[in-house]
Amino acid sequence: MMVDAAGFGAPVDPMDVRMSSMLGGVPLTGPVLTASGCAAAGKELSQFFDLRMLGAIVTKSIMVEPRSGRATPRMAETPSGMLNSIGLQGPGIDEFIAKDLAWLTANGVRTIVSIAGTHVEEYVRLARRLVLEDAVAGLEVNISCPNVESRGEVFACDPRSAAAVIGAVRSEVPSGIPVIAKLSPDVTDLVSIAGSVLDAGADALALINTLLGVVINPDTLRPALGGITGGLSGPAIRPVAVRAVYQVRAAFPDVSILGMGGIRTGADAMEFLAAGASAISVGTAIFNDPSAPARIHRELRELLAAKGIGDIRDVIGIAHTPLPTRTSIAHSDGDAETRAALNASSQPSVIEAATVDQIVIRSERIAPAVQEVEIIEDISVEFDWIRSRTNAAESAAETTAEVES
């Protein structure tokens, strides 16, 4: 069996790829979820694909009382993204349970309910109500909200405030229902915030929420949004989100992470999984492609199959492991001929060079069976050696010239 330089094997049938994952100790039939706030309670998406194929629908953040939201305008387009200032508009917990959750239950859709509040007791009240509902598979705790008991400081920006909310919710929720802490990237030390909520009882982390931003209207030269600030989402924030997932996974190797932030393709989703996410949420992409969650699920399956990965769990956190060496690839491969070819290819290439710019690389000894094996690392080492010898020669020549003059 041939393997490439990253250690992946021959392609497999996409339908043979196992796509089930775990989030906070709860099994998911698929790794793709919706992101809170981008599809209400999911009902609108049901005309585009079967919601039951998703790992779960994550609802819009719900508060105890109905909320009208912030002033308009509420949305502004930005390069590779958008800024929103909705302000957690919603019907309140009573109407949500009676209408939205009832519809999700009737249609057999796995549901994670996102909750928000302005003080700890509001989160507790929401948790107490929702754990009575059999359809609730988990609670996403949106702590990117101002704490009215602490001069409006956002819960997620302070380790103690964040832990207070998560601890209070965890005390009200049975162990079979995961508590997922949704964290803000607008902090100087995200790892410490993650540690505080994990210590407080969070079963999983949702990374990341939107980044705070402002757009200026070029005509009025005033803020474009009625609420002035808004949350930045879309492809522009993806590298920030992947960094957050990677850093938190590195600090807490066993943590369960729901990754989100600018995911619009299966390749984007693969990045998050490799960085350490157990599942991913699709949000802003839904606005111009309502079928995006289903499409991304399909694309991700096909990408895994193309790399010969038969189980999605095998790619989760793989970015934290070193690339395999040629020797390890050869010894892990069952094909004796391929092993011999790989071992032969590990010998240095022959290089002839008058200067660094005239390097000619001979690779006649590399067997045809291993033409796909990367040799960039070996080449870069030899380039460095040649460069150092060339620099030394030039330096010696200059010294000689100075002496002769």
PAKE-583892 format. One line per field, with one value per residue (C-alpha): x, y, z; residue in three letters; chain. Coordinates in steps of 0.5 Angstrom, whole numbers, plus 500, padded with zeros to 3 digits. Example, Ala and Ser with C-alpha at 12.3 -4.5 7.8 and 13.67 -1.06 7.14 Angstrom:
BEGIN
east c(525:527) .
north c(491:498) .
up c(516:514) .
resn c(Ala:Ser) .
chain c(A:A) .
//
This chain:
BEGIN
east c(500:503:503:505:509:504:503:496:494:491:484:478:470:467:461:466:468:466:463:461:464:463:462:463:462:455:456:454:452:456:461:457:453:450:452:448:445:445:439:434:432:433:426:428:434:429:427:434:436:434:436:437:444:447:451:446:442:445:439:440:442:435:434:429:425:423:428:427:435:439:438:438:442:444:449:454:458:466:472:471:466:460:459:452:449:443:443:440:433:429:422:424:424:417:415:422:420:413:414:421:423:417:418:425:422:417:422:427:432:438:438:443:440:444:443:445:444:446:447:449:442:439:443:441:433:434:438:433:427:431:433:426:426:427:429:435:442:446:447:451:453:454:458:460:454:455:455:450:453:460:459:458:464:463:463:468:473:474:476:472:466:466:467:462:457:459:459:452:449:453:450:443:445:445:451:448:447:454:455:459:462:462:468:470:477:477:482:489:490:484:488:487:479:479:482:477:471:474:475:468:465:465:464:466:468:466:471:470:465:465:471:468:469:466:465:465:460:464:458:456:463:459:459:455:451:446:449:456:460:458:461:465:464:466:472:476:476:478:486:484:479:484:489:485:483:490:492:487:488:495:494:488:490:483:479:472:472:466:470:467:469:469:468:465:468:470:477:476:472:478:483:479:479:486:487:484:476:472:466:465:459:457:455:455:456:449:447:449:448:443:445:452:452:450:455:461:459:459:466:469:467:470:477:478:476:481:487:485:482:477:475:474:477:483:484:482:488:493:496:499:503:510:510:512:519:521:523:517:513:517:516:509:508:506:509:517:518:516:519:526:525:523:529:533:530:532:540:542:541:547:548:553:553:558:553:547:543:546:544:542:539:540:534:536:536:529:525:519:514:516:516:510:514:516:524:523:526:532:533:532:538:543:541:543:549:551:549:554:559:558:558:564:568:565:568:575:575:574:579:584:582:583:590:592:590) .
north c(500:507:512:520:524:526:518:518:512:510:513:509:510:516:512:508:513:513:521:520:524:526:532:533:526:525:522:525:522:527:533:538:543:550:556:559:566:564:559:561:554:551:550:555:550:544:546:545:539:534:537:530:529:534:533:538:544:549:554:562:564:564:569:569:574:577:581:586:587:593:599:598:598:591:588:591:587:587:584:577:577:581:585:584:587:584:584:577:579:573:570:569:562:560:561:558:552:552:553:552:547:543:543:541:535:533:532:528:534:533:540:544:550:556:560:568:572:579:576:569:568:568:563:558:560:558:551:549:550:547:540:538:538:531:534:538:534:540:547:552:557:564:568:573:578:584:582:588:586:588:594:591:587:581:575:571:576:575:568:568:571:566:560:563:562:555:553:555:552:546:545:545:540:532:529:526:533:537:544:547:554:559:563:570:571:578:577:577:570:565:559:561:563:556:553:557:554:547:547:550:544:545:539:542:549:553:556:562:567:573:579:586:591:597:599:607:609:612:617:619:618:615:608:604:600:603:599:602:596:589:582:580:573:570:567:573:570:563:564:567:561:556:559:559:551:549:553:551:543:544:546:541:535:532:537:537:543:545:549:555:561:562:555:555:549:542:544:549:544:539:545:546:538:537:543:539:540:534:538:544:549:553:560:566:561:559:566:566:558:555:548:549:545:539:541:542:535:532:535:533:526:526:529:524:519:522:521:514:516:511:515:522:521:519:526:530:534:531:538:537:531:531:529:522:520:516:511:511:511:505:501:502:500:493:493:490:494:500:500:498:504:509:507:508:515:517:518:525:527:529:536:540:547:553:558:557:560:554:548:542:536:529:524:518:514:515:509:511:508:513:519:522:522:529:531:538:538:534:539:545:542:541:548:551:547:550:557:557:554:559:565:563:562:569:572:569:572:579:578:576:581:586:583:584:591) .
up c(500:498:503:502:506:511:512:509:505:499:498:500:499:502:504:508:512:519:521:528:533:541:544:551:552:548:541:535:528:525:526:523:527:526:529:534:531:524:523:529:531:525:522:516:514:513:506:504:507:512:519:522:518:522:529:532:531:536:537:537:544:549:555:560:557:550:548:542:540:538:534:527:522:525:519:515:510:511:507:507:513:516:522:526:532:533:540:542:540:541:544:551:554:555:547:545:549:546:539:537:541:540:533:533:538:533:527:531:531:536:539:543:546:547:553:555:561:564:571:574:576:569:567:572:571:564:565:570:565:559:563:564:556:553:547:550:548:551:553:550:555:551:556:551:555:559:567:570:577:574:571:564:564:559:563:558:559:566:569:575:572:567:572:576:570:568:575:577:570:571:578:575:569:570:568:561:558:556:558:553:555:549:549:546:543:545:551:552:555:552:555:562:561:558:564:569:566:565:572:574:570:563:559:552:549:543:540:538:538:534:534:536:531:528:521:519:514:508:506:513:516:522:525:520:526:530:536:534:535:532:532:526:523:516:513:515:522:521:522:529:531:528:533:539:538:537:543:547:545:546:553:555:550:553:552:547:543:538:533:529:525:518:516:509:506:508:507:512:517:516:519:525:526:525:530:535:535:536:531:528:527:521:521:516:510:511:509:502:502:506:505:507:513:509:503:508:511:504:502:509:508:501:503:509:504:499:504:506:513:515:521:523:530:527:524:530:533:528:527:534:532:528:521:520:518:511:516:520:514:511:517:517:510:509:502:502:495:497:504:500:495:501:505:499:497:504:502:500:493:489:488:483:484:482:486:490:484:479:483:480:483:481:483:479:485:487:485:481:487:491:486:491:497:499:499:501:508:505:500:504:509:503:500:507:507:500:502:508:504:498:503:507:500:498:505:504:497:499:505:500:495:501:503:495:495) .
resn c(Met:Met:Val:Asp:Ala:Ala:Gly:Phe:Gly:Ala:Pro:Val:Asp:Pro:Met:Asp:Val:Arg:Met:Ser:Ser:Met:Leu:Gly:Gly:Val:Pro:Leu:Thr:Gly:Pro:Val:Leu:Thr:Ala:Ser:Gly:Cys:Ala:Ala:Ala:Gly:Lys:Glu:Leu:Ser:Gln:Phe:Phe:Asp:Leu:Arg:Met:Leu:Gly:Ala:Ile:Val:Thr:Lys:Ser:Ile:Met:Val:Glu:Pro:Arg:Ser:Gly:Arg:Ala:Thr:Pro:Arg:Met:Ala:Glu:Thr:Pro:Ser:Gly:Met:Leu:Asn:Ser:Ile:Gly:Leu:Gln:Gly:Pro:Gly:Ile:Asp:Glu:Phe:Ile:Ala:Lys:Asp:Leu:Ala:Trp:Leu:Thr:Ala:Asn:Gly:Val:Arg:Thr:Ile:Val:Ser:Ile:Ala:Gly:Thr:His:Val:Glu:Glu:Tyr:Val:Arg:Leu:Ala:Arg:Arg:Leu:Val:Leu:Glu:Asp:Ala:Val:Ala:Gly:Leu:Glu:Val:Asn:Ile:Ser:Cys:Pro:Asn:Val:Glu:Ser:Arg:Gly:Glu:Val:Phe:Ala:Cys:Asp:Pro:Arg:Ser:Ala:Ala:Ala:Val:Ile:Gly:Ala:Val:Arg:Ser:Glu:Val:Pro:Ser:Gly:Ile:Pro:Val:Ile:Ala:Lys:Leu:Ser:Pro:Asp:Val:Thr:Asp:Leu:Val:Ser:Ile:Ala:Gly:Ser:Val:Leu:Asp:Ala:Gly:Ala:Asp:Ala:Leu:Ala:Leu:Ile:Asn:Thr:Leu:Leu:Gly:Val:Val:Ile:Asn:Pro:Asp:Thr:Leu:Arg:Pro:Ala:Leu:Gly:Gly:Ile:Thr:Gly:Gly:Leu:Ser:Gly:Pro:Ala:Ile:Arg:Pro:Val:Ala:Val:Arg:Ala:Val:Tyr:Gln:Val:Arg:Ala:Ala:Phe:Pro:Asp:Val:Ser:Ile:Leu:Gly:Met:Gly:Gly:Ile:Arg:Thr:Gly:Ala:Asp:Ala:Met:Glu:Phe:Leu:Ala:Ala:Gly:Ala:Ser:Ala:Ile:Ser:Val:Gly:Thr:Ala:Ile:Phe:Asn:Asp:Pro:Ser:Ala:Pro:Ala:Arg:Ile:His:Arg:Glu:Leu:Arg:Glu:Leu:Leu:Ala:Ala:Lys:Gly:Ile:Gly:Asp:Ile:Arg:Asp:Val:Ile:Gly:Ile:Ala:His:Thr:Pro:Leu:Pro:Thr:Arg:Thr:Ser:Ile:Ala:His:Ser:Asp:Gly:Asp:Ala:Glu:Thr:Arg:Ala:Ala:Leu:Asn:Ala:Ser:Ser:Gln:Pro:Ser:Val:Ile:Glu:Ala:Ala:Thr:Val:Asp:Gln:Ile:Val:Ile:Arg:Ser:Glu:Arg:Ile:Ala:Pro:Ala:Val:Gln:Glu:Val:Glu:Ile:Ile:Glu:Asp:Ile:Ser:Val:Glu:Phe:Asp:Trp:Ile:Arg:Ser:Arg:Thr:Asn:Ala:Ala:Glu:Ser:Ala:Ala:Glu:Thr:Thr:Ala:Glu:Val:Glu:Ser) .
chain c(A:A:A:A:A:A:A:A:A:A:A:A:A:A:A:A:A:A:A:A:A:A:A:A:A:A:A:A:A:A:A:A:A:A:A:A:A:A:A:A:A:A:A:A:A:A:A:A:A:A:A:A:A:A:A:A:A:A:A:A:A:A:A:A:A:A:A:A:A:A:A:A:A:A:A:A:A:A:A:A:A:A:A:A:A:A:A:A:A:A:A:A:A:A:A:A:A:A:A:A:A:A:A:A:A:A:A:A:A:A:A:A:A:A:A:A:A:A:A:A:A:A:A:A:A:A:A:A:A:A:A:A:A:A:A:A:A:A:A:A:A:A:A:A:A:A:A:A:A:A:A:A:A:A:A:A:A:A:A:A:A:A:A:A:A:A:A:A:A:A:A:A:A:A:A:A:A:A:A:A:A:A:A:A:A:A:A:A:A:A:A:A:A:A:A:A:A:A:A:A:A:A:A:A:A:A:A:A:A:A:A:A:A:A:A:A:A:A:A:A:A:A:A:A:A:A:A:A:A:A:A:A:A:A:A:A:A:A:A:A:A:A:A:A:A:A:A:A:A:A:A:A:A:A:A:A:A:A:A:A:A:A:A:A:A:A:A:A:A:A:A:A:A:A:A:A:A:A:A:A:A:A:A:A:A:A:A:A:A:A:A:A:A:A:A:A:A:A:A:A:A:A:A:A:A:A:A:A:A:A:A:A:A:A:A:A:A:A:A:A:A:A:A:A:A:A:A:A:A:A:A:A:A:A:A:A:A:A:A:A:A:A:A:A:A:A:A:A:A:A:A:A:A:A:A:A:A:A:A:A:A:A:A:A:A:A:A:A:A:A:A:A:A:A:A:A:A:A:A:A:A:A:A:A:A:A:A:A:A:A:A:A:A:A:A:A:A:A:A:A:A:A:A:A:A) .
//
